[in-house]
């Protein structure tokens, strides 16, 4: 796990300034405190900061082959590098280190750009081919690692974080109001967009090829889910899924430094711990919470799981004051605003974990893969709702519309009546109806149909979804868009803010591709979500863990904060006409949201938290 950056002046064809590469590299020191390096040759320059995990002595980057014709900087881990190394040695390749980086180099020499298809891991990389004068940038299938870029009249700059790109600029780039609109709709900015004009991020599973003065961006992970034939029985699917889980956990425990686990009170991280126990004992586990003063807190539940599975457990308890005072620092670490309530707990959890370990596993993925959210129930059964006669649907919808603080249900029912499934997904992901979000903006601030930009972000994914049903299509987009752009993005930024590597076993592409070929009935079974995954968990976890209801303790804290915060914080942030957000938004519209929420008529805690995060981000930038 590291930080990478670089420049390629392919348009201006002028030499790269070593001092600029040094400034870019220095901004990534928190990602790689153990080592640094540069490679500069004419119009190409690569920079690197290293967090040493595997081959502690031999993994220095930038790394090349023996004849210095291929150079690589790489952030992440390649879990199948021992097998690939053996395969490449069979083709006659000679290795000088035991690092996974060298496998990428020789893999590129053997397979060219298609080396990516052979890699099992999480990665953002740059590969420079001296003979072809070609630069390839690539991001892993699930988008666990990030890669930002900017193309200017002179050429290309790229980096693991935005700060590396800004290090050589004299002024900050402008804010993109369309991206700002999408952020308020979804709580994150979808790839390839960022809130900055001119700065983009490679979408998950895509690569950029720069050669002969031209830039080409293409999707290299083109997996198209189709139902398994023959379709396995539930018992057969359960058995195969367990095999995949065991293999990926064992593979992702590879490390030359201590490994731990971020443990919640739920079944996903609990199963990871149970499978880790098949490869060792007394693993370090870490949990964060706000104590019993908040409903749905996970500290006690996680402690029970740790006791049952005999881990060496550490709990971190936060309070509302810590949440409030830490929020600006967390937002600064993110670089892009992400308005998920768990960003502050995640920051402190990673900070504490880094005191004991250098690598952690975390349980992201099963909710998206197996339908763990309420929206999955709605989408799965949407056809039944639409099949009801209008004389039934209309009065039900009207009755629910009069209920206070039921925005999720209201928005869900409204979305399920949309026959076009891409539009349905667009609305299901949104915090509020698009028209209400657009109404927050000043007149003339947005182009027409600004919210439809999300469909452009999905354009190359939609053809791959043709064999999925409505639920499968939603989950397909979640794995390739919302999950990497929201949860995985802040997972990378907040772990690496403390020099901690976070691995995500459930998003191994072999697991993802198998699950995406299973029917929706194996995932949402009657009212049971994550049904097949839960069956696997029941073989390893006590019944009380498997049966625990899904919790959202961080959202509870944020909701209580907004409902109780009369100490001036809200007034200073959202009710102050001098706030930065009002360079784009209408004060009256935002203040109406605040008033309705405080009065208890509407539950606006999500959009209000998004506005607070945005204001803090604007003040810092």
C-alpha positions in Angstrom: 0.0 0.0 0.0 1.5 3.2 -1.1 1.0 6.6 -2.8 1.9 7.1 -6.5 2.1 10.1 -8.7 3.6 11.3 -12.0 3.6 13.5 -15.0 3.8 12.8 -18.7 4.3 15.8 -20.9 3.2 14.1 -24.0 1.7 17.2 -25.6 4.3 19.8 -24.8 7.1 17.2 -25.0 9.2 19.1 -22.5 11.3 17.5 -19.7 9.7 16.8 -16.4 10.9 19.0 -13.6 12.3 16.8 -10.8 11.3 19.4 -8.2 7.6 19.1 -9.3 7.7 15.3 -8.9 9.3 15.8 -5.4 6.5 18.2 -4.4 3.8 15.8 -5.6 5.5 12.9 -3.8 5.8 14.8 -0.6 2.1 15.4 -0.4 1.6 11.6 -0.2 4.1 11.0 2.7 1.2 9.8 5.1 0.4 7.0 2.6 4.0 5.8 2.5 6.1 6.7 5.5 8.7 3.9 4.9 10.4 4.8 1.6 10.2 7.1 -1.4 11.5 7.1 -4.9 11.5 8.8 -8.3 12.1 7.9 -11.9 12.5 10.8 -14.5 13.4 10.4 -18.1 12.7 13.3 -20.4 9.0 13.9 -20.6 8.0 11.2 -18.1 8.3 11.3 -14.4 7.1 8.9 -11.7 6.9 9.4 -8.0 6.4 7.0 -5.1 5.9 6.8 -1.3 5.9 3.3 0.2 4.2 1.6 3.1 6.1 -1.6 3.4 3.9 -4.7 3.7 5.5 -7.5 1.5 9.2 -8.0 0.8 10.2 -5.2 3.2 13.7 -5.0 1.9 13.2 -5.5 -1.9 10.1 -3.6 -2.9 11.5 -0.2 -3.7 9.7 1.7 -6.4 9.7 3.0 -9.1 10.7 -0.5 -10.2 11.9 -1.7 -13.6 13.0 -4.9 -15.3 16.7 -5.6 -15.8 17.0 -3.7 -19.1 15.1 -0.7 -17.7 12.5 -0.8 -20.5 9.4 -1.1 -18.3 8.8 1.0 -15.2 6.0 0.6 -12.7 4.7 2.5 -9.7 1.9 0.7 -7.9 -0.4 1.2 -4.9 -2.1 -1.8 -3.5 -1.6 -5.6 -3.2 -1.6 -8.4 -5.8 -2.7 -11.4 -3.8 -2.0 -14.0 -6.4 1.5 -12.8 -7.1 3.2 -16.1 -6.0 1.2 -18.1 -8.5 1.8 -15.5 -11.3 5.5 -15.4 -10.5 5.8 -19.2 -10.9 3.9 -19.0 -14.2 6.1 -16.2 -15.5 9.2 -18.1 -14.5 7.9 -20.9 -16.6 8.0 -18.5 -19.6 11.6 -17.7 -18.8 11.3 -14.5 -16.8 14.0 -13.9 -14.2 13.1 -12.2 -10.9 15.3 -10.1 -8.6 12.9 -9.6 -5.7 10.0 -11.3 -3.9 7.6 -8.3 -4.4 4.3 -8.2 -6.2 5.4 -5.1 -8.1 8.0 -7.1 -10.1 5.2 -9.6 -11.1 3.3 -6.7 -12.7 6.4 -5.7 -14.6 7.1 -9.1 -16.0 3.4 -9.7 -16.5 3.3 -6.6 -18.6 6.2 -7.8 -20.7 4.5 -11.1 -21.2 0.9 -10.0 -21.8 1.1 -6.3 -22.5 -2.0 -4.3 -21.4 -3.8 -7.5 -20.7 -1.7 -8.1 -17.6 -4.6 -6.6 -15.7 -6.8 -9.6 -16.5 -4.3 -11.8 -14.6 -4.1 -9.8 -11.4 -6.1 -10.7 -8.3 -5.9 -7.8 -6.0 -6.5 -4.1 -5.3 -4.4 -1.7 -7.2 -3.9 1.7 -8.8 -0.8 1.6 -11.1 1.2 3.3 -13.7 3.2 1.3 -16.2 5.7 3.1 -18.5 6.9 1.3 -21.6 10.1 3.0 -22.7 10.3 1.3 -26.1 6.7 2.0 -27.1 6.7 5.4 -25.3 3.4 4.4 -23.8 2.0 5.1 -20.3 -0.8 2.9 -18.9 -2.8 4.0 -15.8 -5.2 1.4 -14.3 -7.6 1.0 -11.4 -8.6 -2.4 -9.9 -12.0 -4.0 -10.7 -13.8 -3.0 -7.5 -12.2 0.4 -7.3 -10.7 -0.2 -3.9 -7.7 2.0 -4.8 -8.0 5.5 -6.3 -6.3 7.2 -9.1 -6.9 10.9 -10.0 -5.7 12.7 -13.1 -5.7 16.0 -14.9 -5.1 16.5 -18.6 -3.9 20.0 -19.5 -2.4 21.6 -22.7 1.0 20.4 -21.6 0.1 16.8 -20.8 -1.0 14.5 -18.0 -0.6 14.5 -14.2 -1.9 11.7 -11.9 -1.8 10.7 -8.3 -3.3 8.6 -5.6 -4.8 11.7 -4.1 -5.9 15.1 -5.4 -3.4 16.9 -3.3 -0.6 15.5 -5.5 -2.1 17.1 -8.5 -2.6 20.5 -6.7 1.0 20.5 -5.5 2.2 22.0 -8.7 -0.7 24.4 -9.3 -0.6 28.1 -8.5 -4.3 28.3 -7.7 -7.1 25.9 -6.8 -9.4 24.8 -9.7 -13.0 25.9 -10.0 -15.9 24.0 -8.5 -18.1 22.1 -10.9 -21.8 22.9 -10.1 -23.0 19.7 -11.9 -20.8 17.5 -9.7 -22.0 19.5 -6.8 -25.5 18.7 -7.7 -24.7 15.0 -7.9 -23.0 15.1 -4.5 -26.1 16.5 -2.9 -28.2 13.8 -4.5 -25.9 10.9 -3.6 -23.6 12.0 -0.8 -20.6 11.3 -3.0 -19.4 12.3 -6.5 -19.6 9.5 -9.0 -16.5 8.5 -11.1 -15.1 9.8 -13.2 -16.1 13.2 -11.8 -14.8 15.1 -8.9 -16.0 18.5 -7.5 -13.1 20.1 -9.2 -13.3 21.1 -12.9 -10.6 19.4 -14.8 -9.7 16.8 -12.2 -11.1 13.3 -12.8 -10.7 9.9 -11.2 -10.4 6.7 -13.2 -13.6 4.7 -12.8 -13.2 1.2 -11.2 -12.1 -1.4 -13.7 -10.9 1.1 -16.3 -7.5 2.1 -17.7 -6.0 5.0 -19.5 -3.6 4.5 -22.4 -1.4 7.4 -23.5 0.5 6.8 -26.7 1.6 8.8 -29.7 0.0 12.0 -28.4 -3.4 10.5 -27.9 -5.4 9.5 -24.7 -7.7 6.5 -24.6 -9.8 5.6 -21.6 -11.5 2.2 -21.7 -13.1 -0.4 -19.5 -10.9 -3.4 -19.1 -13.1 -5.3 -16.6 -16.0 -6.2 -18.9 -17.6 -9.0 -16.9 -21.2 -9.5 -18.1 -23.2 -11.5 -15.5 -25.3 -14.2 -17.0 -27.2 -16.9 -14.9 -25.2 -20.0 -14.2 -26.1 -23.0 -16.4 -26.9 -25.3 -14.8 -28.1 -23.2 -11.8 -26.7 -24.7 -8.6 -29.1 -25.6 -5.8 -29.1 -23.5 -2.7 -27.0 -26.1 -0.9 -24.5 -26.2 -3.8 -24.3 -22.4 -4.0 -23.7 -22.2 -0.3 -20.9 -24.8 -0.5 -19.2 -23.0 -3.4 -19.5 -19.6 -1.8 -17.9 -20.9 1.4 -15.0 -22.3 -0.7 -14.5 -18.9 -2.3 -14.7 -17.1 1.0 -12.1 -19.4 2.5 -9.7 -19.0 -0.4 -9.9 -15.2 -0.6 -9.5 -14.7 3.2 -6.4 -17.0 3.2 -5.0 -15.1 0.2 -5.6 -11.7 1.7 -3.9 -12.6 4.9 -0.5 -12.6 3.1 1.7 -10.1 4.7 5.1 -9.6 6.3 3.7 -7.3 9.0 0.9 -7.7 11.6 -2.7 -8.0 10.3 -5.9 -7.2 12.2 -9.7 -6.8 11.6 -12.1 -3.9 11.8 -15.0 -5.7 13.7 -18.6 -4.4 13.8 -21.4 -6.1 15.7 -22.7 -7.7 12.5 -22.3 -10.9 10.7 -20.0 -9.8 7.8 -16.9 -9.0 9.8 -17.9 -11.7 12.3 -17.6 -14.3 9.5 -14.2 -12.8 8.4 -12.9 -13.3 11.9 -14.2 -16.9 12.0 -12.4 -17.6 8.7 -9.3 -15.8 9.8 -9.2 -18.2 12.8 -8.7 -21.1 10.3 -5.4 -19.4 9.4 -4.2 -18.3 12.9 -5.4 -17.3 16.4 -5.7 -14.3 18.7 -6.2 -11.8 15.9 -6.3 -8.1 16.9 -9.8 -6.7 16.4 -11.0 -3.1 16.6 -14.4 -1.6 17.1 -15.6 2.0 17.4 -18.9 3.3 18.8 -20.6 6.0 20.8 -21.7 4.0 23.8 -25.1 3.0 25.2 -26.4 6.5 25.1 -27.2 6.0 21.4 -29.5 3.3 20.1 -28.0 0.8 17.7 -24.4 1.2 19.1 -22.2 -1.8 18.2 -19.6 -1.7 21.0 -21.3 -4.4 23.1 -22.3 -6.6 20.2 -18.8 -6.5 18.7 -17.3 -7.3 22.1 -19.6 -10.4 22.3 -18.5 -11.5 18.8 -14.8 -11.0 19.8 -15.3 -13.1 23.0 -17.1 -15.9 21.1 -14.3 -16.1 18.5 -11.5 -15.4 20.9 -9.9 -12.3 19.3 -7.7 -9.8 21.1 -10.2 -7.0 21.1 -10.0 -3.2 21.5 -13.0 -0.9 21.7 -12.8 2.9 20.9 -15.6 5.0 22.3 -16.4 8.4 20.9 -18.7 11.2 22.0 -20.6 13.9 20.3 -17.9 16.5 21.1 -15.2 14.4 19.4 -17.5 14.0 16.4 -18.0 17.7 16.1 -14.4 18.8 16.6 -12.9 16.1 14.4 -15.3 16.5 11.4 -13.2 19.3 9.7 -10.0 17.2 10.0 -11.7 14.1 8.6 -13.1 16.1 5.6 -9.6 17.5 4.9 -8.3 13.9 4.8 -11.0 12.9 2.4 -10.2 15.6 -0.2 -13.6 14.9 -1.8 -16.6 15.4 0.4 -18.4 12.1 1.4 -21.4 12.7 3.6 -21.7 9.3 5.2 -22.2 9.5 8.9 -19.5 6.8 9.6 -16.6 8.9 8.3 -15.7 10.2 11.7 -15.8 6.8 13.5 -13.8 5.3 10.7 -11.1 7.9 11.0 -10.7 7.2 14.8 -10.9 3.4 14.3 -8.1 3.4 11.8 -6.0 5.7 13.9 -6.2 3.3 16.9 -5.7 0.2 14.8 -2.5 1.6 13.3 -1.0 1.6 16.8 -1.0 -2.2 16.8 -1.1 -3.4 13.1 -0.2 -2.2 9.7 -2.9 -4.1 7.8 -6.6 -4.7 8.5 -9.4 -6.6 6.8 -12.8 -5.0 6.7 -16.2 -6.5 5.8 -17.5 -4.2 3.0 -19.4 -5.9 0.2 -22.0 -8.4 1.3 -24.7 -5.7 1.7 -24.3 -4.8 -2.0 -23.8 -8.3 -3.2 -26.6 -10.0 -1.4 -29.2 -7.2 -0.9 -28.6 -6.0 2.7 -30.4 -2.7 2.5 -34.1 -1.8 2.6 -33.8 -0.4 -1.0 -33.1 -4.0 -2.2 -36.4 -5.2 -0.8 -38.2 -2.5 -2.6 -36.5 -3.0 -6.0 -36.8 -6.8 -5.7 -40.6 -6.6 -5.2 -41.2 -3.5 -7.4 -42.8 -5.5 -10.1 -45.5 -6.7 -7.6 -46.2 -3.1 -6.6 -46.5 -1.9 -10.2 -48.8 -4.8 -11.0 -51.3 -3.6 -8.4 -54.2 -1.6 -9.9 -53.9 2.2 -9.7 -56.9 2.4 -7.4 -54.9 0.5 -4.8 -51.5 2.2 -5.3 -52.8 5.8 -5.4 -54.5 6.0 -1.9 -51.6 4.1 -0.3 -49.1 6.5 -1.7 -51.2 9.5 -0.7 -51.6 8.2 2.9 -47.9 7.6 3.3 -47.1 11.1 1.9 -48.9 12.6 4.9 -46.8 10.8 7.4 -43.9 12.8 9.0 -40.3 11.6 8.9 -40.9 8.7 6.4 -38.8 10.1 3.5 -37.2 6.7 2.7 -40.6 5.0 2.2 -42.1 7.9 0.3 -39.1 8.2 -2.0 -39.0 4.4 -2.5 -42.7 4.2 -3.5 -42.2 7.1 -5.9 -39.2 5.5 -7.5 -40.8 2.1 -7.9 -43.4 3.5 -10.2 -40.8 4.4 -12.7 -40.9 1.9 -15.6 -37.4 2.7 -17.0 -35.0 0.8 -14.8 -32.1 3.2 -15.3 -34.2 6.1 -14.2 -35.5 3.9 -11.3 -31.9 3.3 -10.2 -31.1 7.0 -10.5 -34.0 7.8 -8.1 -33.4 5.0 -5.7 -29.8 6.1 -5.1 -30.8 9.7 -4.5 -31.3 11.2 -1.0 -34.2 13.3 -2.2 -36.2 13.8 -5.4 -34.1 15.4 -8.1 -36.4 18.4 -8.4 -36.0 19.2 -4.7 -32.2 19.1 -5.0 -32.2 21.3 -8.1 -34.4 23.7 -6.2 -31.7 24.3 -3.6 -29.5 25.9 -6.3 -29.5 29.5 -7.3 -31.3 30.4 -10.5 -29.0 29.8 -13.5 -26.4 27.9 -11.5 -27.2 24.6 -13.2 -27.5 23.5 -16.8 -30.6 21.7 -17.9 -30.9 18.1 -16.7 -27.8 18.3 -14.5 -28.9 15.3 -12.5 -28.8 13.1 -15.6 -25.0 13.3 -15.6 -25.1 10.2 -13.5 -26.4 8.2 -16.5 -23.4 9.4 -18.4 -21.2 8.0 -15.6 -22.9 4.7 -16.1 -22.9 4.6 -19.9 -20.3 1.9 -20.4 -21.8 -0.2 -17.6 -25.4 -0.4 -18.8 -24.7 -2.7 -21.8 -23.1 -5.2 -19.4 -26.3 -5.4 -17.3 -28.6 -6.8 -20.1 -28.9 -10.2 -18.5 -29.7 -9.0 -15.0 -33.1 -8.5 -13.4 -34.0 -5.2 -11.7 -32.4 -6.2 -8.4 -29.3 -7.6 -10.1 -28.9 -4.4 -12.2 -29.0 -2.2 -9.1 -26.4 -4.4 -7.4 -24.2 -4.4 -10.5 -24.2 -0.6 -10.3 -23.6 -0.6 -6.6 -20.5 -2.7 -6.9 -19.0 -0.6 -9.7 -20.2 2.9 -8.8 -21.8 3.7 -5.4 -19.7 1.4 -3.3 -16.3 2.4 -4.6 -17.2 6.1 -4.9 -18.6 6.3 -1.3 -17.6 3.6 1.2 -14.4 2.4 -0.5 -13.2 5.9 -1.2 -13.4 7.0 2.4 -12.1 3.6 3.5 -8.9 4.2 1.4 -8.5 7.9 2.4 -9.1 7.5 6.1 -7.0 4.3 6.6 -4.1 5.8 4.6 -4.3 9.0 6.6 -2.8 6.9 9.3 -0.5 4.7 7.2 -2.9 1.7 7.5 -3.6 -0.7 4.7 -7.3 -1.8 4.5 -8.2 -5.0 2.5 -11.7 -6.0 1.4 -11.9 -9.8 1.0 -15.6 -10.0 0.0 -14.8 -7.9 -3.1 -12.4 -10.4 -4.5 -13.5 -10.5 -8.2 -14.0 -14.3 -8.1 -16.5 -13.9 -5.3 -18.2 -10.9 -7.1 -18.5 -12.7 -10.4 -19.9 -15.9 -8.8 -22.5 -14.1 -6.8 -23.6 -11.9 -9.7 -24.5 -15.0 -11.6 -26.8 -16.3 -8.9 -30.6 -15.5 -8.9 -32.0 -12.7 -6.8 -34.1 -15.2 -4.9 -30.9 -16.5 -3.4 -30.1 -13.0 -2.0 -33.5 -11.6 -1.0 -35.7 -14.5 0.1 -39.2 -13.4 1.1 -38.4 -10.7 3.7 -34.9 -12.1 4.5 -32.0 -10.0 3.1 -28.5 -11.5 2.4 -30.2 -14.9 2.6 -27.4 -17.1 1.0 -24.6 -15.2 2.8 -26.5 -15.6 6.1 -26.7 -19.3 5.5 -22.9 -19.5 5.2 -22.5 -17.4 8.3 -24.8 -19.7 10.3 -22.2 -22.4 10.0 -19.6 -20.4 11.9 -21.3 -17.8 14.1 -23.6 -18.1 17.1 -27.3 -17.7 16.3 -27.6 -14.4 18.2 -25.0 -12.9 15.8 -26.6 -14.2 12.7 -30.0 -12.9 13.8 -28.9 -9.4 14.8 -30.7 -6.7 13.0 -28.6 -4.4 10.8 -27.6 -1.3 12.7 -26.7 2.2 11.6 -25.4 3.8 14.8 -23.5 6.6 13.1 -26.6 7.8 11.3 -28.4 7.8 14.7 -25.7 10.1 16.1 -26.0 12.5 13.2 -29.8 12.6 13.4 -29.7 13.3 17.1 -27.0 15.9 16.6 -29.2 17.9 14.1 -32.3 17.6 16.2 -30.6 18.7 19.4 -28.0 21.1 18.2 -29.1 24.6 19.3 -25.7 25.6 20.6 -24.8 27.7 17.5 -23.1 25.0 15.4 -26.1 24.7 13.1 -26.6 28.4 12.9 -23.0 29.1 12.1 -23.0 26.4 9.4 -26.3 26.4 7.6 -28.3 29.5 8.9 -25.5 32.0 8.3 -26.0 33.7 5.0 -22.3 34.2 4.7 -21.6 30.5 4.5 -19.7 29.3 1.4 -22.5 27.1 0.2 -24.5 30.2 -0.6 -22.2 30.9 -3.4 -24.2 28.1 -5.1 -27.4 27.5 -3.1 -30.4 29.6 -2.0 -30.3 30.4 1.7 -34.1 30.3 2.0 -34.3 26.8 0.5 -31.7 25.4 2.9 -33.2 27.1 5.9 -36.6 25.6 5.1 -34.9 22.1 5.2 -33.5 23.0 8.7 -36.8 24.3 10.0 -38.8 21.3 8.8 -36.3 18.9 10.3 -36.1 20.6 13.7 -39.9 20.7 13.8 -40.1 17.0 13.3 -42.1 17.2 10.1 -39.4 15.8 7.8 -36.3 13.6 8.3 -33.7 15.6 6.5 -30.7 14.6 8.6 -28.9 13.0 5.5 -29.2 16.0 3.3 -28.4 18.4 6.1 -25.3 16.5 7.0 -24.3 16.6 3.4 -24.7 20.4 3.5 -22.6 20.6 6.6 -19.9 18.4 5.1 -20.0 20.5 1.9 -19.6 23.8 3.9 -16.7 22.4 5.8 -15.1 21.3 2.6 -15.6 24.6 0.9 -14.0 26.4 3.9 -11.0 24.2 3.7 -10.6 24.6 0.0 
